[in-house]
Amino acid sequence: MSELPTHSGARRNEDIALDMMKFIAMTTGYGRTSSGVGFQGGGAALKPEEYAGHLLELYGKCLAAVQGGK
């Protein structure tokens, strides 16, 4: 499979937002439990559908940030 050509090596906003979302989710544990950031344990684990919803919401925020709030 060949990759789609990029324009002058530029990355699409969607790709940048996805990488940003992954970084934030992995470093902060975003959306994993119902407890706040910085607390270990004690929070009930979310259902996979809820966790996915949190990640999609985060992706939307990242995409808006990359696009400059357009």
Legacy VTK file of the C-alpha trace (Angstrom):
# vtk DataFile Version 3.0
C-alpha trace
ASCII
DATASET POLYDATA
POINTS 70 float
0.000 0.000 0.000
1.277 3.400 -0.834
0.672 6.381 1.386
-1.189 9.439 0.201
1.157 12.197 -0.907
1.494 15.180 1.369
2.022 18.730 0.247
5.628 19.756 0.908
5.837 17.344 3.833
3.063 19.187 5.685
0.872 17.159 8.007
-2.893 17.355 7.987
-4.584 19.036 10.936
-6.396 15.781 11.675
-3.097 13.899 12.042
-1.650 16.562 14.329
-4.809 16.581 16.466
-4.710 12.779 16.728
-1.101 12.820 17.915
-1.949 15.564 20.411
-4.920 13.558 21.702
-2.782 10.428 22.122
-0.124 12.366 24.014
-2.614 14.004 26.376
-4.535 10.765 26.959
-1.399 8.734 27.660
0.333 11.243 29.925
-2.712 12.246 31.972
-4.860 9.113 31.920
-7.648 11.273 30.465
-11.051 9.615 30.698
-9.901 6.371 32.318
-11.711 6.703 35.635
-14.321 8.932 37.150
-11.796 10.348 39.637
-9.973 13.585 38.935
-6.514 13.956 37.475
-3.775 13.347 39.998
-5.661 10.824 42.097
-4.628 7.207 42.054
-7.272 4.534 42.477
-10.589 4.869 44.199
-12.439 5.769 41.027
-14.708 3.336 39.271
-13.474 2.266 35.842
-15.573 3.584 32.989
-17.320 1.389 30.483
-15.484 1.149 27.151
-18.224 3.228 25.470
-17.794 6.011 28.028
-14.019 5.957 27.668
-14.331 6.143 23.877
-16.711 9.081 24.252
-14.167 10.915 26.394
-11.440 10.300 23.822
-13.646 11.527 20.974
-14.438 14.665 22.958
-10.717 15.221 23.577
-9.976 14.705 19.871
-12.559 17.355 18.989
-10.924 19.798 21.381
-7.475 19.039 19.967
-8.689 19.475 16.394
-10.269 22.822 17.257
-7.004 23.927 18.886
-4.944 22.899 15.852
-7.312 24.674 13.471
-7.146 27.796 15.583
-10.746 27.627 16.791
-12.168 27.950 13.279
LINES 1 71
70 0 1 2 3 4 5 6 7 8 9 10 11 12 13 14 15 16 17 18 19 20 21 22 23 24 25 26 27 28 29 30 31 32 33 34 35 36 37 38 39 40 41 42 43 44 45 46 47 48 49 50 51 52 53 54 55 56 57 58 59 60 61 62 63 64 65 66 67 68 69
